[in-house]
Amino acid sequence: MKILIVEDQSDVRQTLKDLLEINGHDVLAAEDGVIGVKLAAQDPDFIFCDMAMPNLDGPGVLAAIKQMPGVREVPFVFLTAQAERSDQRSGMGLGADDYITKPFTERDILDAIAARTQRHRSVREKISELTERHRREIHALWSHELLTPLNAVMGALELLDMEADTIKPNELKEMLALIREGAERQERLARKLIRYFSLEQQLQVPPPGQLVCCRADRAINAAATSVDRKNDPGGQLTLAAEPGKVAIDEESLAFAIGEVVSNAMKFSAPGASVTVNGAICGERYRIEINDKGPGMTVEQRARIGAFMQFGRKEGEQQGLGLGLAIARATAQLAGGFLRLDDAPGGPSGLSVIFDLPISNVGQTSRVNPTSHDAPG
């Protein structure tokens, strides 16, 4: 493999370089973090990185690499002379795959390569099969999004296994919190995937179902309560919705609105206004969500869909880009459509509009795609 070493101590760097080359690997060697990030553009298959370095330390290198397409999912192992568990937890929490304490042996290095490469390869192979089956997801960052929360979970579990007999109660709580955070993020991704594919299936083959409709204003209020203030702390939310019925179940509509509101909050500056308005316009019910975030270009609006994200180069984003795709499919199931415009008042911001037909008594709607899910 092509392996990148980022290590400021020349003797350690040379020793590790010789060890890897003897075992048949091609080696890129950097004497500091800044050079290491530049060499990472050469697409290494594995990265060893010192934790404490001048100019740019190990966590800084990892943060930079996590924003580099094609490199962010490469196995990343920290090297350090510090053996304290707090440093180990810190490394795992940042998304590193492993943590090797100096001085290390040849077996430590080779075992780390074998174990971490196998874990990443097996997941990437499964993801490759999915993207082959669904060609429109080919550019998605599936592996990055699915592996990142698992890295925290697996890393913390390994530390628990190694230190089970000596770990202190406060350290145990920290690691359990890390596991919970990773598991909850993984659950959110899984629920969105299930919902999206269920909606897509219903659009292609509408199932038989009961007559369903809901009060759109109640769905709007339910969506507001589903916004996760911990993960979406940005904008200040304002609601105004008049009563009106639409041909879809309340839970599905609330989930879709919640996804759009969550995105609006996430991309809004602290204190900025995010408004959600619902009103009857003739024979239509219009739900409009406005924010003051960076907005989207006309080209980006035309390309919205599952597994499409924009602005990755400007900053790291989490998720699979499913929110707008879920919102659009939900609007279609209700007999309407989703539209994206510039936010009123400009010059920045986005306006997401659900345009839905008013439901009359006895009008048919699709069944709830995932009725067991809670909104958001």
N, C-alpha and C positions, 0 to 999 in steps of 0.2 A: 504494500500500500504506500501511498504518499502521506507522510506523517509530518505535521508541523510541530516544532518545539519552540516555545516562547519562554526563555529563561535568561535572566541577566547575569547569573554566575557562570563564567566561562568554563570552569572545570566541570560543573554539573552538566552544562549544555553539551560539552564535547563528549563526556562519558555517555550520556544518553544517546547522542548522535551515533557514536561508534557501536553501541549496543544494538541499536535499531538497524543499522546498515549491515552488521554481521548477520542479522536474522532476515536479511533480504528485502528490507524496506527502503524506499527513497525518502530522503529527509530534507525538509526545509527548516532552517534554524534562524531564529531571530533573537537579538540580544536585549530587546525591550518590547513593551506592549504595542507601541506605535508601529514599529516595523512588523510585528507579528500580525496586526490587523491587515497591513498591506499585503503580506505574504498569503494571508487567508484567501485573497482573491484568486489564488492559483488553484483553488478547489482541492484542498487536502482531504484525505479520507478519515483522518484521526488527528486530534489536537491534544498535546500535553502543554500545560501553561502554568508557570509559577504564579503563586498567589500574591506575593509582595514584590513589587518592582517599581523603580522610579518612572516618571513620565506618565505611564498608564499601567495601572496594576491589573492583576488577573480578573477581578470582577468587571473592570472597565473593558478589557479585551472581550470577555464573554458577552457583555451587553452590546458591544459593537457587532460582534459576529451574529448575534440573534437577529439582527436586522439585515443580514446579507443573504438574499435568496440563493438557494443551492448549497449554502454552508451552514445555515442555522441548525440543521438537523444532524450535522457531523458529530460523532461522539467526542465529548470534551471532558478532559480529566485534569483536575488541579493538582499541582505539586506544591508542597509546603514543608517547611522545617518545623512548623508548629503543630503539635499533636492534640491541642485542646478540642473538646467536642464542639464548643461554640463555633470554631472555625469550620468544622465539618458540616454542621447544620447550616451555616451561612452559605457554604459552597453549594450544597444540595438545594437550598432555597432559591438560589440564583438560576438554577436549571442545569447545573453541571451533572455529568453522569457518574463521576467517581471522584475520589479524593485519595491521593497517595502521599504518605508522609516520608520525608527525607530523613535519613538515608534509605534508599530503596534498593531492592535486589533486582536482578535480571528477571527472576520469576514474577515479582510484583508487576513489572512493566508488561511482560508478555501475557500474564493472566488477565490484566486489565484490558488489553487490546482484544483478546479472545472473547471475554465475557461481554464487553460493551458492544463490540461490533456485531456479535450474534444477536443481541437484543434489538439493535436498530435495524439490522438486515431483515429479521423475521417480520417486524411490523411494516417496514417499507414494502416488502413483497406483497403483503396483504393489501396495502393501500394501492399498490400498482395494479392489482387485479380489479379493485373497485374503479379506479380511474379509467382502466381499459373498457370496463363495462359501461361507464358513463363518461363519454368523451368530453362533454362540456365541462367536467370537473378537472380536466387534465392539467390546468394551470393552477389548481388550488394548492394551498399550503397545508394539505391534510396532515402529512406526517409531522410537521412542526406543531400544529395545534393538538393533535392526539397524543404526541409524545411528551410535550412540555409538562402537563399536569401529572402524567405518569412518572416522570423523572423524580418529581418531589416525593410522590408516594413511595416509589420503590427505594429511593435513596434513604428516606427516613426509616422504612421498614428494615433495611439492611443494617443501619446503625443500631436500631433497637435489638436486632438479632445478635450483633456483635457485643453490645454492651448491656445485655439484659440483666446480668448479675450485679452490676455496679452502678447502673444509672440512677441519678437522683430524681426525686419527684418533680422538681421544677423543670429539669431537662426533659423528663418524660412528657410533661404537659406541652412543652414547646414542639417536640417532635410529633405528638398527636395532633396539635393544631396545624402543623405542616401537612400531615396526611389528610386531615379533614378538608383543608383548602383545596388540595389537588383533587380529591375525590368529588367535591362539590362542583368544581369547574368541569370535571369530566362528565358528571351527571347532566349539567346544563347543555353541554355539547351534544350528548346522546339524545336528550329530549328534543332538541331542535332538529336533529337529523331525522328522528322518527316522525316528527310532525311534518317536516318538509316532504319526505317521500310519500307519506300518507296523502297529503294534499295533491301531490302530483299524480298519484294513482287515481284519485277520485276525479280529477280533471280529465283524465284519459278514459276511464271507465266509471261513470257515475253509478254508485251503488243504490239499490232501492232503500228508501228511508221514510221516516215519519214526516209529517208536516211540521216544519220547524221555523220559528222566527223569534226575534228578541227585541227588546228595547235597546236601541243603539246608545242612548244616554247612560243606561246602566252599564253597558260594556265599556264605555269611556271611563266611567268612575272606577270600575273594577281594574282597568288597565293602569290607572294612576296609582292604585294601591300596590300593584305588582312591581313597580319600579324599585330596583335594588339601590338604595341610597349609598350603600357601601361601595358598590362597583360603579355607580353612575352619579357621582356627587356634584356634577357641574352645574347645570342650569336650575333656575327656579321655575317650578311648574305651575301654570295657571289653566284652569278648566272652565269651560262654559258649554253646556250641551242641552238642547231642548228635546223633549220626548219625541220619539219616532221609531217605528218598527221597520226592521230589515230582515231579509230572508236568510238568516243563518243563526246558529245557536250562539248564545251570549259568550260562552267560554272561548270558542274559536275566535270570535271577533275581538274579545278582550286581549287574547294572547297576541294577535296580529298588531293591534294598536300598541300594546305594551312593548313589542319589539321596536317599533318606530320611535316611540317616546324614549325608550332606553338609549337608542342611538343618538337621538337629539340631545339628551342630557349628557351623554358621554363626550360628544364633540363640541359642547358649549362651554364657554369660559365660566368660571365660578361666578354666580350671581346673575348670569345672563338669563333672559326670559325665554322660556319654552312654553308655547301656548297650544292648547288643544281645544278646538271649537267644533261643535256638532250642531247642524241646523238643517231644516227641511227647505229644499229649493225646488218648488213645483212638485213633481212626482219622484224626486230624488232626495236621498239623505246624504249630506256632504260632511265628512269628517276631515278636518284640516289640522295638521301638526306643523307648527312653524318653529324654527330655531334660528340662532344667530351664529352658527358654526361656520366652518370653511365652505360649506355648500358643495355642489357638484357641477362639473362642466356638462354641456349638452351631450358630448360624446359619452361621458360616464353614465349619464342617465339612460342613454340608449342601450348601454351594455349591462344594466343591472340584472342580476340573476344569482342563483345559488353558486357559492364558491368563488364569487367575484368580490375582491376588495380593492379599494383605491387608497392611495396615500401611504402605502407601506414604506416608501423611501423616506417620507418625512417623519415617520414615527412608528414605533411598534404598535400593532393592533392585535387584540386577541379575538378568537372566534373564526368561524368559517364563512362569514359573509352571507348568512342565511336570513337575516332579519327582513330586508326588503323583498326577498323572494317569497318568504312566508306571507308577508302582507299582500303582495300582488296575487298570489294563488288564492288567498282567503277572499279577497275582493271578487275575483272571478267566480268562485263557488257561490257567492251571494248574488251573482248575476250582474256585477258591476265591474269596475276597473280601478286601477291605481295610477295616479299621475304625479309627476315630480316637477315642480316649478321653482323659480327663484323666490326666496322669502319676500313678503311684501316689505317695502321700505328700504331694501338693499343696504349696502352693496354686497353683503355676504349673507349666508344663511340658506336654508333649504325649506321648501314647503312640500309636504307629502300629503296627498289628498286621496281619501277613499270616496269614490263616487258610486253610491249604491242605490238601487231602485227601492222605493217604499214598498213594504210588504203589505198586501191585503190579506184578510182572513182567508185561510185555506191555501195560501201560496206555498209551494213546495220548496224546500231547501235541501242541500246535501246534509248527510249525517255528520255528526261531530267526528273529525278524524282521529282524535286522541282524547277522549272524554276523561280519561284518568289523569291527565296532566293538569297541574295548577297553572294559572296564568303566569307568564314570565319565566 
